[in-house]
Amino acid sequence: MPIVTTDQPLTAARAAALIEQLRQTYPAITTRQIGVTAFGRPLTALAIGNGPRKVLYTAAHHANEWITGYILLKFAEDLADAFQKGGRIYDVPAKNILKYTTIHMVPMVDPD
């Protein structure tokens, strides 16, 4: 059963809960707080992979753009799941992607 579902708006609290579930389910995902918003909400980054190439994906930059946060969280889940199961994502072995790349993701740049 998928962790990331899009049946309700993505709030800062929901994003935090989903990120924690992803971290607990997929050991390849690490998280860290990279700051706080003007209203004191934590800004959390996820990372997966340990390759020398570094990539940063960000989402939810403005109010009412929460759907982009879901897209990024779903990508993180799909990639981590494929890696954990020895599978493929976008027809590429996930282990190859994460061998050569470290992907950093900030699903909600502005959760306020």
N, C-alpha and C positions, 0 to 999 in steps of 0.2 A: 504494500500500500504506500503510495507516495506521501512524502512529508509535506511538500509544497503544493497547496491547493489554492485556487484563485476564486473561491466562492464568497469572499468578503473583502472589503477594502483593506489594504495593507497599512497598518498603523505602526508607529515606532515600537509599541509593545508586542504586536504580532510579529514584526520582523525579528525582534530580539528572541522571541520564543522559537521561531522557525530556525534561526541561526544556531541556537543552542541545541535543538533537536538534530540538525544536520551535523554539528560537531560531535555529538554523542554517538550518532549512528555511523558516521564515516570517519575513522581515525585519520584518514589522509587530509581532512580539512582541519586547519588551525584557525584560530580567531585571535584578534587583539583589538583593544580599544585604541583608536587613533585620535580621539578628541571628544569634545562635547559641544552641543549646539548652544545657541544663545539662551534657550530655555532649559539647559542642563541635561538634555538627553544625550546618551552616549552615542558616539559614531563608531561603528564596528566594522572592521575589515576581516574578510575571510581570505585564506590563502590555501592553494592546493598545488602540489608539484614541488620539485626541487631542482629544476633545470636552470641553466645559466641565463636563458632568455627570460626577462621579466616583462609581464604584461599587466596592465591595470584596466579593469572594467569598472565603471561607475554607473549608477542609476538614481532615479528619483531626485533630480536636481532642483525641482520647483514644486510648489504646492500642486496638488491634484495630479501628479505624475506617478503615483504610487504603483501603477501597473508595470512600469519599467523595472521596479524593484523586484516584483514577482518573476519577471523574465530572467533576471540575473540569478535569483535564488534557485529557480528551476534548472537553469544551466549548471549551477554548482552541484545540485543534487544529481542530475543526469551524468555529469562528468565523474563525480565521486562514485556513483553506483557502478558505472562502466569500469572504472579503475578497480574497484573492490572485487568485481565479478570476473575480471580479465576480459572484459568486453570491448566494444567499439563505440565511438561516438562520432557521428558524421562520417562513418565508414573508415575511421582511423582508429587503430588500437589506442585506448586511453593511456596505457602504460607508456607508449611512445611519446604522446603529447606531454605527459608529466615528467618524463625523463629529461626532456630538452627545454621545458618551459616551467616557470613558476607563475601561476595566475593569481593575481590579487584582485579581490572584488569588494566594492563598497556598495551594497545594495540600496542604501538610503543616504545620499549625501546630505539632504536637507529633510530630516523627518519632522521638523517643526511645521 
